[in-house]
Amino acid sequence: MTRLDVDRRFLLLTAAGYLTALAAIAAALWLVAIPTLHKLHRAALETQAQTRAAGVQDALTLVLADARTLSEAPATAAYLAGSGRVRPAQMRRDLERLVDGVTAQVLLFDRRGNVRLRVPGRIGHPVFGLAETRQGLGLLESGRLGGAPIVSYRPGKTPVESAFLISLPILSDGQPRGMLVIEKHLDLSRVLAGDAVSAATRLATGFQVRMYPDWTGDRDDLIAAPVAGTDFYVMIARNTGLTARLAWEMGSEVFLFTGLALLLPFMAMGLAGHRFIVAPHRALEDSRRRLTAQKAELAELAQIARMSHDSIMVSDRDRRIVWTNPAFLTLTGYAAEEVLGRDADALLQGPGSDPAVSRTLREAIAEKRPVRAEILNYRRDGTPFWAYLSITPIFDNHGQVTRFAAISSDITRRKAYEAQLEAARHKLEQQALQDSLTGLPNRRALENLFEELASEADPRTIIRIDLDHFKNVNDTHGHAAGDHVLIRIAEILREGIAPGDVAARIGGDEFVILLGAGRDASAAQAMAERLRDEILRDIPFQNKTCRIGASFGICAADKRLVDNSALLVSADAALYASKDGGRNAITLYTPSLHRDVQQKRRLVLEIEHAVLREEFLPYFQPQFDAATHALVGIETLARWRHPLRGILTPAAFLGLAGQMSVLPEIDRIIYRKGLEEVAAMNRAGFSIPKVSFNAGVAQLRDTDLPGIAATIDIGPTRIALEVLESVLVEEQSDEFGFHIDLLREQGFGIEIDDFGSGHASVVGLMQLAPDVMKIDQRLVVPVTRTERARRLVRSIVDIGRTFGIGVTAEGVETSAHAEILAGLGCDTLQGFHFARPLAADDFCARLAAGRFGDRRPGASSVA
């Protein structure tokens, strides 16, 4: 039996006894606690119901006090009897005094049921109809009512809001004269508000109380207390989960403390058994196993040491050699009898050995600690070799050093290779600061120069140059012509700069000129103009003419804008402004441009934070059947909920996000959130037939799209991906087609967006075989003005029908557009005429209100 078997069996036996005791205690507690807690809970709820019924009665008593005074006033009976001494105006004022902030209406009926006076209340519209307000007149006339008021109840908008209709008889000499009716809306939140003890509290009629068990199937969970003077009750539904939770909490605590109390005896039993039973047996088995393992280990180590390619030498505590392996003898050239008993430290070292390394080795050996070093040793014939040496002390069972093991490997070739590398590195460092083609300083040399300028106080000026149309030279005349042009540009720069200026090539067609100290932006401007004129001249090459231009960005160090350390970055910004302005331009880094750069940097940081915080959210624009105007789908569009600027459209961030390469992350956020919103819409009862997303090349290649969709239950809603027509033109590779086919197999629809905006071929359309193509809105908008535009749209529709592709028209802005496009054969319509892109809540609200759907031509836009 192994050590593990003995320990496991003893542990399992002890644990089984402990768990059995705990289970018995837990069962006893559970059987006792639940019935007791149920009884206490019901008693507490009955008391609570009676207290709340008294609270409702007190609230009604306050309402009845003033009304009863008016109903019993002789003037009221006299007015109803037709006495002329009480005028209607006076009676109305008396009724208006009963109106307060919770009164809906006050009515005064004569005994025939005619409304003699009505005073409207201050809140909303009455919930009781006129017929309900007359309900007490029949009882009054028959004499069954007496002088007691009738109180009717109707639930309000919330469980704690209640509408009461109070009917008070008006008597004169014991004869009925009429009835005073008051409708009050009372907020009983303080009386009826639920708490942790009761699941729900509300008012209910006697009929509701009697029928509650039949309606709910719960015959034991209802507590009802009558409200004195009325025919309704305060009804409390018992919180059955509370009893179970309290029982669980009480049982858990008792179980925990009992378990802890039992734990100590069982632990003592386990420790004693382990000490007197398991430990002796285990010690005997361990001893036998160690002895066997040590014998096998020693045999293996001896064999390994003899077969090792590394040199191994063992010496005693006085560093006399006692054993070596064959590799040691081969490396050093000695025979075994020549080295045994000799001093290990003096055997191999010679005149070229580093004294510092030798001293380090001796100190480590004296301190009896491991040491590693690279050292030059000598063979028996005197030839040197480099060795990587590791010396480790070997201790006995008492912690005393008995041997030293020295393992070394021959690293002579490696050291020779390192020497060659060092020589080559030194040579490369000399060459690394110069551009091999033009002979100008390169980017590294310029960076070194800027490091020196960082501590310089004098402001400097820099010109950043980027060649225009240089790619055309390479594409048209070949790279040899391109190299010739670059060499000529370098000559122009050398000839055009002044003493103290430095011209450098920092990229393929990118150059920088650092002006000498004291030269400002005006000098740089003049130099840039001369260089531009010279660069614009034709450059001949092998009977060919190369024509290029150049864009310039200039930045001068200024304490108000930038210092010397930011010159290159700021000049880059000025250069980009030149490129954006049409190329072949010279732009100076100005305060205005500095503000633009700072704003762009802030926007970059804001976009990065927005991606991390997922501030991007989906908006939805509906799509309608062109013939029936039924909702057939929604397109998901990106919006940014900026913490300060509110909702931003893609025009505010899309371009910069593309430069930052974060569009795939934004698309993924919109895709996931859009599916979650569609799932919520379907759960709310809005059946969304299809949802489409704009997809770039990166998203089409994202293999996680089906996985994300699989985690979100959107029901029968279809998912479509809208691919720009430009992607169809640019991406014709087999890999792109593979990803499209894979998505289609996963159930995704493929649609071509902005069809007609690019140069997609019919062959490309056939290869992609989309489900839908969406006509670019620039082709849709003019259909109301020109026959030419209508013919063009009809041609696109005919192409779609030929290939079995559905056609959606974007940019439907008016009812005229909708009518014309439906007549031209478009299947689906989308645009501002129907709705602008909406947030999910607004979209659902309009859909629920019926403001989407049947949008017949001529209807006004909802956007």
C-alpha positions, 0 to 999 in steps of 0.5 A, a space after each residue: 500500500 502506497 503512502 498516498 493510499 494510507 493518507 487518503 483512506 484515513 482522511 476519507 474515513 475522518 471526513 465521512 464521520 464529520 460530514 455525517 454529523 453535520 448532515 444530521 444537525 442540518 436536517 434537524 434544524 431545517 425541520 424545526 425552523 421552517 414551521 416556526 418562522 412561517 407562523 411568526 411571519 403570518 402573525 406579523 403580517 396580520 398585525 401589519 394589515 390591521 395597522 395599515 387598514 386603520 391608516 386608510 380609515 384615518 385618511 378617509 376620516 380626515 376627508 369626510 370631516 369637512 364634507 360631512 359638515 357641509 352635507 349636514 348644514 341646513 343651507 345645503 338642504 335648503 338649497 336643494 329644496 329650492 329655497 331662494 334664501 341660498 343662492 347658487 353662487 354661495 352654494 358653489 363657494 361652499 363646495 369650492 372650499 372642499 376642493 384641495 390638491 387631491 380632489 378630482 370633482 365635487 357634485 351636488 345632486 337633488 333627490 331626482 338625480 339631477 346635478 345641481 352644482 359641479 365643481 371640478 378638482 385640481 388634478 387630472 380628469 375624474 376616473 368615476 363616471 356620472 353613472 357611478 356618482 349617482 349610485 347612492 341615490 337609489 339607496 337614499 331614496 329607498 331609505 336603506 342608506 340612512 345617514 351613513 356615507 358610501 365610499 367607493 374605491 378604484 385603483 390608481 395608476 400605481 399600487 399606492 395611488 387610490 381614487 375614492 368616491 364619497 357619497 354623503 346623503 343630505 337630509 332635512 327633517 329625516 327626509 332625503 333631499 339629495 346627495 353630496 358626492 366628492 371624488 378624491 385621489 389619495 396617495 397612500 404610499 406611506 400606508 401601503 408601501 411594501 417592505 421586506 416582510 410583505 411582497 405587495 400591499 394594496 386595497 381590494 374589494 371584498 369580491 377580490 379578496 374572496 376570489 384571490 385564492 381562485 385567481 392565484 392558486 395561493 390559499 395560505 399567502 393572503 392576509 386581508 384586513 377590512 377598512 372600517 366603514 367601507 366595503 374594501 380591505 387592505 390586502 397583503 401578499 405574503 413574501 414566502 421567499 422571506 421565510 425560506 431566506 430567514 430559515 436558511 440564514 439561521 440554519 447556516 449560522 447554527 450549522 456553521 457554529 456547530 460545524 466549527 465546534 465539531 471540527 476541533 474534536 475531529 481534527 484532534 482525532 485525525 491528528 492523533 490517528 495520523 501520528 500514531 497510525 499513518 506516520 510510522 507506516 509512511 516513514 517506513 515506506 519512505 525510507 525504503 523508497 528513498 533507498 531504492 531511488 538513491 541507488 538508481 539515481 547514482 547509477 544514472 548520474 554516473 552514466 550521464 556524467 560519463 556520456 556528457 559532452 561538457 567537461 566535468 571535474 570533481 575535487 575534494 574540499 582542498 581542491 585536489 582533483 578526485 574524478 573527471 569524465 572523458 570530455 574533460 580529458 578530451 578538452 584539456 589533452 591530459 590523461 586521467 593519471 596526470 590530473 588525479 590529485 593535482 591542484 584544480 585551480 592551477 592546472 588549466 590557468 596560464 598567463 592570459 587568464 584574467 586575474 580578476 576572474 581568477 580572484 572571483 572564483 577563489 573567493 566563491 570557493 572560499 565562501 562555499 557558494 556557487 559561481 559562474 564565469 568565462 575564463 581563458 584556460 590552457 591545454 596540456 600542449 599550451 594552446 589556449 581555449 575559452 571555457 564557460 565554467 560553473 563551480 558548485 559545492 556539494 554538501 553532505 547530510 550535515 551541511 558540510 562541503 565534501 566536494 566541488 563539481 566544476 562543469 565547463 564547456 568550450 566557448 572558443 568559437 563563440 568568443 571568436 564570433 563575438 569578436 567578429 560581431 563587435 568589429 562589424 557592429 563598430 563598422 555598421 555604427 559608422 555607416 548607420 548615420 549616413 544614407 547609402 543612396 544619397 550620402 546625406 545624414 539619415 534619420 538616426 543621425 538627425 535624431 542624434 542631432 536633435 538630442 543635442 539640441 534638446 539642451 540648447 537654448 537658441 531656438 532653431 528652425 526646421 523644414 520638412 520636405 515630402 516629394 509629390 508624385 514620386 510614386 508615379 516615377 517609380 511606377 512609370 520609369 522604374 526604381 532606377 529612375 526613382 533612385 536617380 531622382 532622389 540623388 538629384 534631390 540630395 544635390 539640390 538640397 546640398 546646393 541650396 542650404 547655407 553653411 551651418 544648415 543640415 540636410 537629411 533623408 529620413 525616409 523614402 521620399 522624405 527630407 529634412 533641413 535643420 537651419 543653423 542657429 539664428 535663422 528664422 522662419 522667414 529664411 526658411 520660407 525663402 529657402 523653401 521657395 527656391 528649393 521648390 522652384 528647383 525641384 519642379 524642373 524636369 529631371 532627365 534620366 536615360 532619354 526620359 523626363 521625370 517630373 515631380 513636385 514637393 510639399 514643405 512644412 516649416 516650423 520655427 521654435 517659439 516659446 509660445 508654441 513649441 521648443 526645439 524638441 518638438 520641431 520635427 513633429 510640428 513640421 510634420 503637421 505643417 507638411 500634412 497641411 500642405 498635402 491636404 491643401 493640394 500639394 506643391 505648397 509651403 505651410 508655416 506652423 502657425 498658432 492656428 495650425 498649432 490649435 488644430 494639432 492640439 485639438 486633433 491630439 485631444 480627439 485622438 485621446 478621446 477616441 481611445 478612451 471612448 473605445 475603452 469605455 465603449 461610448 459608441 452606440 448604435 442608431 437605427 434607420 428603418 427600411 420599408 417595402 416599396 409596395 406595401 410600406 411594411 417594415 422589412 429591416 433596420 440599418 445600424 449606424 454608429 454614433 458617439 455619446 461624447 461626455 461633453 459634446 453629446 451625440 456625434 455623427 461619424 463625420 466627427 470621428 470616423 476619419 481620425 479613427 481610421 488613421 488610428 486603426 481603431 475602426 475594427 474595435 468601433 465596428 465590433 462595439 456597434 455590432 455587439 450593442 446593435 444585436 443586443 438592442 435588436 434582441 431587446 426589441 424582439 423581447 418587447 414584441 417588436 418583430 424586427 425582420 432584418 438588421 444590417 451593419 456596415 462592414 469594412 474589410 477588417 470586419 469581414 475577415 473577423 471570424 468572431 462575428 458568428 460567435 458574437 451573434 451566437 451569444 445573443 438571442 435575436 430570434 428570427 431576425 436576419 443579420 446582413 453585412 453591408 459592403 461598400 462598393 469600393 471594397 468590391 472593386 479593391 478586394 478581388 482576392 481569393 481570401 476575400 471571397 473565402 471570407 464572404 462565402 464563410 459568412 454566407 454559410 453562417 447565415 449572414 446576408 451580404 449587401 452592396 452599399 452605395 452601389 453606383 458610387 465607384 467602378 464596380 464591374 458586372 463581373 465583380 457583382 457576379 462573383 460576390 453574388 450579394 443578396 441586396 444592392 443599395 443604390 447610392 443616394 447621389 443617384 437617388 436624389 435627382 430622380 424627381 428632377 431628371 429623366 436621365 436619373 430615372 433611367 439610370 436607376 431603372 437600369 440598376 434595378 434591371 441589373 439586380 433583377 437579372 442576377 436575382 439581387 434585391 434593390 434598396 434605394 437610399 436617400 428617399 427624402 420626399 414622398 415624390 421620391 418614394 412614389 417614383 422609386 417604387 414605380 421604377 421597381 425598387 424593392 426597399 426604400 430608406 431615407 429621411 422621408 421615413 425617419 432619420 437614424 434614431 436611438 433604440 428607445 426613440 425607435 421603439 417609441 415610434 414603432 409602438 405609436 404606429 409612426 412607422 409602417 404604412 408610409 404611403 406616397 404623399 405622407 409627411 416625414 416623421 424625421 
